[in-house]
Amino acid sequence: MTIATADEALLASLGYKQEFQRAFTPFEVFGVAFSIMGLLPSIASVLFFSIPNGGPSVMVWGWLVCSLFILTIGMSMGELASAAPTSGGLYWWTWKFSSPKCRNLLAWVVGYSNTIGIIAGVASIDWGCAVQIMAAASIGSKETFIPTSAQTYAVYAAVVVSHGVICSLGTRILARLQNLYIVLNILLCLAVIIALPIATPKELRNDAKFALGNFTNMNGWPSGYSFFLSLLTPAWTICGFDSAVHISEEASNAAVAVPWAITMSIALCGIIGWAINVALTFCMGTDLDSIIGNDIGQPMATIFFNSFGQNGTLALWAIVVLVQYMMGSSMVLAASRQSFAFARDGALPFSKYLYRMNGYTKTPVNTVWFAVAIALLLGLLAFAGASAINAVFSLGVVGAYIAYSIPIICRFVFENEFKAGPFTLGRFGLPCAVVSVSFMIFMCFVFCFPSTPTTNAQEMNYSSVVIGGVIGGSLIWYYFPKYGGVHWFEGPVANLGGEGDVVKGGEKGEKGEEGSVDVVEVEKESLDEKASR
Ligand SMILES: *[C@@H]1O[C@H](CO)[C@@H](O)[C@H](O)[C@H]1NC(C)=O
């Protein structure tokens, strides 16, 4: 059997007919997972979690430890992806591997946490982008300009809305730019790993004792606890690798390519990210208070500023902002596709209006603006206090971890027909799942705590409020008398063997995306084009 017919046969055994072209080579699947992590700009966005919660030692060792745990998540997810490589992914596995008694409910919860996680991803990436733009303004004005929350929110809103416009208009230009953006991202990583140590003046270079061993705890939590809080930096950066799962039906030899794409992208981000952190700790000087608290307002921009000077930083920073902006637009696309697929199964409120293709632009315009509107609302947290906006970052991770852990648990807890694919850990599958799920549950609790111990309305962690509200709201909606999902929601619908035709909305790009799909349309299109050339 050729690879193509084997792919098709495997998909048919899952209940789906082959509708997409299998245009993605294994390396390109890896590229999708790797690029959504946007390594350097992502680290820049969340450095303010690791520097005050431990400083150098957590940046170096916390990153390493956390990457290893995230790799166990990737391996557990990889086993599922190898056994059932369908683009519905998380949502589909949950439904398939749980008991018929509760599978609709569990798939519902996974779909909701995945959706809110991705939209929080949009909000946090774009907020990071707004802060980066403001940092550039501050550096450009020789630190005479200090942005207020309202100004940062205005920039944030402009970024989010512009992404909405781009994603409504179609994605061809973005697709073209995608390759450029991967190259720029890698150049940025090299710039930090190689150029930063060269450019840093002697007095800011740190010895190994400080760079690898200093523990500075600024926020007042017990040291052990602040260590866990600092892990939000790697956890937020190395996230979203389920994007590889969502292109399963477009990947050649998916049962092998997808799990390897997940694990390799995590491993590579872990290693390169670690090198970046080491370069930073050796070159950031010892005055951590000023890196966090100065007027530039962006820790990595400050480190660059101290080492490269004003012009060098502005040049480099322009690329950071650009790559971050591109990452945000990919994320809006992902969020709109996820909402579209979830609305297709009728699960979102107002699904009837959301599940609609715009005939003129051939994009799901309604779900694009649905995602934009929720992201704008989440950004309003900036007005509830400086640290309230942190909640948006933790929300992205918590939403993802809830959605990642439920299918892994279901596979082992319920009686089901799980049959390992070519990527399998054998008898280490269960221990690996226990480690990864325990890690994710633990992290969900950690990230729902406030960032400092003095809890008041400004300092409390709103991610517990938002995630509680979303899950609670979705449960109420599920059990709602008469109209609730419990009365009609059937999980993902198979399209092979006449169980119902899912192709209501119509055109090629949308067919066959079952369940919670966040196809990274941007990469897909660019690669499709490449393949057809
Ligand atoms: C870490 O570095 C800071 C600044 O140099 C210093 O005040 C502190 O004592 C150091 N802490 C440890 C544990 O080495």
Ligand as a Chemical Component Dictionary entry (heavy atoms), coordinates in Angstrom:
data_LIG
# 
_chem_comp.id                   LIG 
_chem_comp.type                 NON-POLYMER 
_chem_comp.pdbx_formal_charge   0 
_chem_comp.three_letter_code    LIG 
# 
loop_
_chem_comp_atom.comp_id 
_chem_comp_atom.atom_id 
_chem_comp_atom.alt_atom_id 
_chem_comp_atom.type_symbol 
_chem_comp_atom.charge 
_chem_comp_atom.model_Cartn_x 
_chem_comp_atom.model_Cartn_y 
_chem_comp_atom.model_Cartn_z 
_chem_comp_atom.pdbx_ordinal 
LIG C1 C1 C 0 21.235 37.828 43.373 1  
LIG O1 O1 O 0 21.739 39.028 42.836 2  
LIG C2 C2 C 0 21.351 40.189 43.537 3  
LIG C3 C3 C 0 21.864 41.389 42.783 4  
LIG O2 O2 O 0 23.250 41.287 42.535 5  
LIG C4 C4 C 0 21.902 40.108 44.972 6  
LIG O3 O3 O 0 21.500 41.244 45.704 7  
LIG C5 C5 C 0 21.367 38.854 45.618 8  
LIG O4 O4 O 0 21.937 38.703 46.914 9  
LIG C6 C6 C 0 21.708 37.630 44.782 10 
LIG N1 N1 N 0 21.057 36.464 45.366 11 
LIG C7 C7 C 0 21.618 35.258 45.433 12 
LIG C8 C8 C 0 20.827 34.185 46.045 13 
LIG O5 O5 O 0 22.752 35.055 45.005 14 
# 
loop_
_chem_comp_bond.comp_id 
_chem_comp_bond.atom_id_1 
_chem_comp_bond.atom_id_2 
_chem_comp_bond.value_order 
_chem_comp_bond.pdbx_ordinal 
LIG C1 O1 SING 1  
LIG C1 C6 SING 2  
LIG O1 C2 SING 3  
LIG C2 C3 SING 4  
LIG C2 C4 SING 5  
LIG C3 O2 SING 6  
LIG C4 O3 SING 7  
LIG C4 C5 SING 8  
LIG C5 O4 SING 9  
LIG C5 C6 SING 10 
LIG C6 N1 SING 11 
LIG N1 C7 SING 12 
LIG C7 C8 SING 13 
LIG C7 O5 DOUB 14 
# 
